[in-house]
Amino acid sequence: MKKTAINIFTFVFAAILVTVNANAVVAAPRLTLTPVSGSYTNGSTFAVSIGVNSETEKSSAVDVWATFDKTKLEVVSIIKSTNPPFAFEMTPKFDNTAGTFQFSCISTNMSAFDDAVINGELAVVTFKTKAVGTAALNFTCTSGSTTDSNIFNSDINDVISCDANSVGSYTITGDSTATTTTTTTTPTPTTTLTPTGTVTATLPQTGAMGATVGLIVFGAISLASALFLKIL
């Protein structure tokens, strides 16, 4: 009897584990970011892929509303994916002053027969970094609201699970270009020393070399004559 009770308990416990694990792997319709994190230098650009996964829900329309850290990031462009999960028209808008962007993906064929499970990249957002720090990127999403991020099913009901949406966090490091410091050296003035010994005067240039020589010769003769007369 005791052994039978143990077997029943083991069976029930195993069934509970299987149920819990099964529920754990079942994900809800959500929006995704790729990558959700990264490190980039200030002044550089990087791209983030915006995707959707409707899981088991058929869908033909998605709204993407998001906020980003406007003090550290700015949107450069929002471009539709080259291989989207369904054919749609996109109307992107962004506001770098407010730190927001949004776009809607409306199927180009609204036939209910074309609704399908969607899973893939919708658009690529290119950001430019403008300040060092950690910048957040989040989807604007409130359960039950249709004026934010949405994934509409075939019955035009919003089936997005806000808690399942990706959350982005990006690290911005120092400037992408090294700062060059220029050091200016002020030359030391050259001091001209005045000699303290005998100063030799320089005769002015008269411009007439012959006259100058003549005066020197005349002076020498006069001096010699005076000495001669004195001796006599």
C-alpha positions as CSV (number, residue, x, y, z in Angstrom):
1,M,0.0,0.0,0.0
2,K,2.8,2.3,1.0
3,K,4.7,1.6,-2.3
4,T,1.5,2.3,-4.3
5,A,1.2,5.7,-2.6
6,I,4.8,6.6,-3.4
7,N,4.3,5.6,-7.1
8,I,1.1,7.8,-7.3
9,F,3.0,10.7,-5.7
10,T,5.9,10.3,-8.1
11,F,3.5,10.2,-11.1
12,V,1.7,13.3,-10.0
13,F,4.9,15.3,-9.4
14,A,6.3,14.3,-12.8
15,A,3.1,15.4,-14.5
16,I,3.3,18.8,-12.7
17,L,6.9,19.3,-13.9
18,V,6.0,18.4,-17.5
19,T,3.1,20.9,-17.3
20,V,5.3,23.7,-15.9
21,N,8.0,23.1,-18.5
22,A,5.5,23.1,-21.3
23,N,4.1,26.4,-20.1
24,A,7.6,27.8,-19.8
25,V,8.5,27.3,-23.4
26,V,5.2,28.8,-24.7
27,A,6.1,32.4,-25.6
28,A,3.7,35.2,-26.3
29,P,3.4,37.5,-29.3
30,R,6.1,40.1,-28.9
31,L,8.4,42.7,-30.5
32,T,12.2,42.0,-30.6
33,L,15.4,44.0,-30.7
34,T,18.6,42.7,-32.3
35,P,21.0,43.2,-30.6
36,V,19.6,44.0,-27.2
37,S,23.0,45.3,-26.0
38,G,26.4,46.4,-27.2
39,S,29.3,48.8,-26.7
40,Y,29.9,51.6,-29.1
41,T,32.2,54.6,-29.2
42,N,30.8,58.1,-28.9
43,G,30.2,59.7,-32.3
44,S,29.7,56.4,-34.1
45,T,26.6,54.8,-35.6
46,F,25.1,51.4,-35.0
47,A,22.0,49.6,-36.3
48,V,19.2,47.8,-34.3
49,S,16.8,45.4,-36.0
50,I,13.2,45.7,-35.0
51,G,11.4,42.3,-35.3
52,V,8.1,40.6,-34.5
53,N,7.1,37.1,-33.5
54,S,3.3,36.5,-33.3
55,E,3.9,32.9,-32.1
56,T,0.6,31.0,-32.9
57,E,-1.4,34.1,-33.7
58,K,-2.2,35.0,-37.3
59,S,-1.5,38.7,-38.0
60,S,-1.4,41.2,-40.8
61,A,-0.7,44.4,-39.0
62,V,1.8,45.6,-36.4
63,D,2.4,48.9,-34.7
64,V,5.9,49.8,-33.3
65,W,6.2,52.6,-30.8
66,A,9.5,53.1,-28.9
67,T,11.4,55.4,-26.7
68,F,15.2,55.9,-26.5
69,D,17.6,58.0,-24.3
70,K,17.6,61.3,-26.2
71,T,20.6,62.6,-24.3
72,K,22.8,59.8,-25.6
73,L,21.3,58.7,-28.9
74,E,19.6,60.1,-32.0
75,V,17.9,58.3,-34.9
76,V,19.6,58.7,-38.2
77,S,17.2,56.6,-40.3
78,I,14.5,53.9,-40.2
79,I,14.5,51.6,-43.2
80,K,12.1,48.8,-44.0
81,S,13.7,45.3,-44.0
82,T,14.7,43.8,-47.3
83,N,13.1,40.5,-46.4
84,P,10.1,41.2,-44.1
85,P,7.8,38.4,-42.8
86,F,4.9,39.8,-44.8
87,A,4.3,42.4,-47.4
88,F,3.4,45.7,-45.9
89,E,3.6,49.5,-46.3
90,M,5.6,51.4,-43.6
91,T,5.2,54.9,-42.4
92,P,8.2,55.7,-40.1
93,K,8.5,58.7,-37.9
94,F,11.0,59.8,-35.4
95,D,11.6,62.7,-33.0
96,N,15.1,63.1,-31.6
97,T,14.0,66.0,-29.4
98,A,11.4,63.8,-27.6
99,G,13.4,60.6,-28.0
100,T,10.7,58.6,-29.8
101,F,10.1,56.7,-33.0
102,Q,7.2,54.8,-34.4
103,F,6.0,53.0,-37.6
104,S,3.1,50.9,-38.6
105,C,3.2,47.8,-40.8
106,I,-0.1,47.4,-42.6
107,S,-0.5,44.5,-45.0
108,T,-0.8,45.4,-48.6
109,N,-3.4,42.6,-49.0
110,M,-6.1,42.8,-46.3
111,S,-7.7,39.5,-47.3
112,A,-8.3,37.4,-44.2
113,F,-7.0,34.4,-46.1
114,D,-3.6,36.1,-46.2
115,D,-3.3,36.4,-42.4
116,A,-0.5,34.2,-41.1
117,V,1.9,33.7,-38.3
118,I,4.6,36.3,-38.7
119,N,8.2,36.0,-37.4
120,G,11.0,38.1,-38.7
121,E,12.6,41.5,-39.1
122,L,10.4,44.5,-39.8
123,A,12.8,47.4,-40.0
124,V,16.3,48.6,-39.2
125,V,16.9,51.7,-37.1
126,T,20.3,53.4,-37.3
127,F,21.3,55.4,-34.2
128,K,24.2,57.8,-33.7
129,T,25.8,58.0,-30.3
130,K,26.3,61.5,-28.8
131,A,27.2,61.1,-25.1
132,V,29.1,58.6,-22.9
133,G,27.0,56.4,-20.7
134,T,24.3,53.7,-20.9
135,A,21.4,54.3,-23.2
136,A,18.0,52.5,-22.9
137,L,15.7,51.5,-25.8
138,N,12.2,50.4,-24.9
139,F,8.9,49.6,-26.7
140,T,6.0,51.7,-25.6
141,C,3.4,49.2,-24.6
142,T,0.4,49.1,-22.3
143,S,-1.8,46.0,-22.0
144,G,-5.2,46.7,-23.5
145,S,-4.1,49.9,-25.3
146,T,-4.2,50.3,-29.1
147,T,-2.4,53.7,-29.2
148,D,1.1,52.2,-28.7
149,S,2.9,49.0,-29.8
150,N,0.4,46.4,-31.1
151,I,0.2,43.0,-32.9
152,F,-3.2,42.6,-34.3
153,N,-4.6,39.1,-35.0
154,S,-7.2,38.1,-37.6
155,D,-10.0,39.5,-35.5
156,I,-8.3,42.8,-35.2
157,N,-7.6,42.3,-31.5
158,D,-4.3,43.4,-30.0
159,V,-2.5,40.2,-28.8
160,I,0.9,41.6,-27.9
161,S,2.4,40.7,-24.6
162,C,4.1,43.8,-23.3
163,D,6.2,41.9,-20.7
164,A,7.6,39.7,-23.5
165,N,9.0,42.5,-25.6
166,S,12.7,43.0,-25.8
167,V,14.5,45.7,-23.8
168,G,17.6,47.4,-25.1
169,S,20.6,48.7,-23.2
170,Y,23.6,50.1,-25.0
171,T,27.0,51.2,-23.6
172,I,28.6,54.3,-25.1
173,T,32.3,54.7,-24.5
174,G,34.9,57.5,-25.2
175,D,35.1,59.5,-28.4
176,S,35.8,57.6,-31.6
177,T,38.6,60.0,-32.6
178,A,41.5,60.7,-30.3
179,T,41.8,64.2,-29.0
180,T,45.1,65.8,-30.0
181,T,46.7,68.1,-27.5
182,T,48.9,70.8,-29.0
183,T,51.5,72.3,-26.7
184,T,52.8,75.8,-27.6
185,T,56.3,76.6,-26.3
186,T,57.0,80.3,-25.9
187,P,60.6,81.0,-27.0
188,T,62.9,82.5,-24.3
189,P,64.0,86.0,-25.3
190,T,67.7,86.3,-26.2
191,T,69.6,88.7,-23.9
192,T,72.3,90.7,-25.6
193,L,75.2,91.3,-23.1
194,T,76.9,94.7,-23.3
195,P,80.7,94.2,-22.9
196,T,82.2,95.9,-19.7
197,G,85.7,96.2,-21.1
198,T,87.2,98.7,-23.5
199,V,84.8,100.0,-26.1
200,T,86.4,100.5,-29.5
201,A,84.7,103.3,-31.4
202,T,83.9,102.7,-35.0
203,L,84.6,105.5,-37.3
204,P,81.6,106.6,-39.3
205,Q,81.6,105.8,-43.0
206,T,81.9,109.0,-45.0
207,G,81.5,107.5,-48.3
208,A,84.9,108.9,-49.5
209,M,87.7,106.4,-48.9
210,G,90.4,108.5,-50.6
211,A,89.8,111.6,-48.4
212,T,89.9,109.6,-45.3
213,V,93.3,108.0,-46.1
214,G,94.6,111.4,-47.1
215,L,93.7,112.9,-43.7
216,I,95.3,110.0,-41.9
217,V,98.6,110.4,-43.9
218,F,98.5,114.2,-43.3
219,G,98.1,113.7,-39.6
220,A,101.0,111.3,-39.4
221,I,103.3,113.7,-41.3
222,S,102.3,116.6,-39.0
223,L,103.0,114.5,-35.9
224,A,106.4,113.4,-37.3
225,S,107.3,117.1,-38.1
226,A,106.4,118.3,-34.6
227,L,108.6,115.6,-33.0
228,F,111.5,116.5,-35.3
229,L,111.3,120.2,-34.5
230,K,111.2,119.5,-30.8
231,I,114.3,117.4,-31.0
232,L,116.1,120.3,-32.7
